[in-house]
Amino acid sequence: MALFDITATLGTDKSLSLTAATQPNAGENQTTKLTVRIPSVFQAYNFYLQFHCPQEHKYVTAVQTKLTDVDGTYFEYLIPNSVLARAGEVFVQVIALDAGDETLVFKSTVDYGSKFNVMHSINASVTPYVADDCLSAIAEEMARLTELGNTVAATASSLVEQAERGDFDGADGAVGATGAQGEQGIQGEQGIQGIQGETGATGATGAQGEQGIQGEQGIQGIQGETGTAGADGADGVTPSITLTVSMLAENATPTVTKSGTDAAPTYALGIPRGATGAQGIQGEQ
């Protein structure tokens, strides 16, 4: 249980005002509780604390658990000795990240209204513990996410260029109707009738007469005129492309899904969330 309390209020103008009931001593560990009140307009964000300590040392906390009471939303943090390692002025800054994609929304202003003093302690260690600075890791992750966003933007630009080139144009128009058939050619003359055989004696059937000579083939008919060409097909429609981007679970496989019609296709891009940064090292007891 904390022995001392420091209360801070985050304003809608992103200023942070501290009211220090006491001044903690250097080297103390979790004897001072910092309570930060959050206005209702910011309560949907995730909050972290960054301490600007003497000798330009910085300490960034993990995400804070939000609580509520009759006065609204707040969170509490027990200040470790890694923040109180050195005597002097400690400035407190609230960092707000989007609860969905963890992008930076804002940081509170740092001024003399957001600081408290750490007093010298005769029991403090000569070589105080210094926690790892998580800010660089956060910056690297932000850079990676920015690069991923640029890749998505380049993909979208490529799709737009393909559409402008007509890669997604509609199918060719239907073939025109077949022209009318030409007139029938003139029929050839009939061949000469064969000589009829003599009538046989009554009784047995006479022999069949010889096959008559086949007439010459008729002249080829005149070719009909070419039919009228069919009407041109309608021009294809340039598509209206819609691009959506959604965040997938960590380590998930990126996805690209096409839906809609050829005239109004929709491409849905799924991008996996970046890996969660490692938690900072806990200060010594």
Number of C-alpha atoms within 10 A of each C-alpha: 8 13 10 16 19 19 15 21 18 21 15 13 8 19 17 25 22 20 16 17 12 14 14 24 23 24 27 20 20 21 16 24 18 20 18 21 22 24 15 11 9 16 16 13 18 20 22 17 20 20 19 19 23 17 10 7 16 20 19 22 20 14 14 14 12 17 13 11 7 5 9 12 16 21 15 17 17 16 20 20 25 26 28 30 26 27 20 17 17 22 21 26 23 21 21 23 18 14 13 11 12 15 14 14 13 12 18 21 19 17 13 14 15 22 22 20 18 23 16 16 14 10 10 17 12 10 8 15 16 18 20 17 15 19 14 10 12 15 11 12 16 16 12 13 16 13 12 15 14 12 12 17 12 12 13 17 12 12 17 17 12 12 16 13 11 14 13 19 17 15 12 11 12 11 11 12 11 11 13 11 11 13 11 11 13 11 11 13 11 11 12 11 11 12 10 11 11 10 9 10 8 7 6 7 9 12 10 9 11 10 10 12 10 11 12 11 11 12 11 11 13 11 11 13 11 11 12 11 11 12 11 11 12 11 11 15 14 17 20 14 18 15 13 12 14 12 15 16 13 12 11 13 10 13 14 11 10 12 11 11 11 17 15 14 16 18 19 16 19 19 21 16 18 19 10 10 12 10 12 14 13 12 17 13 10
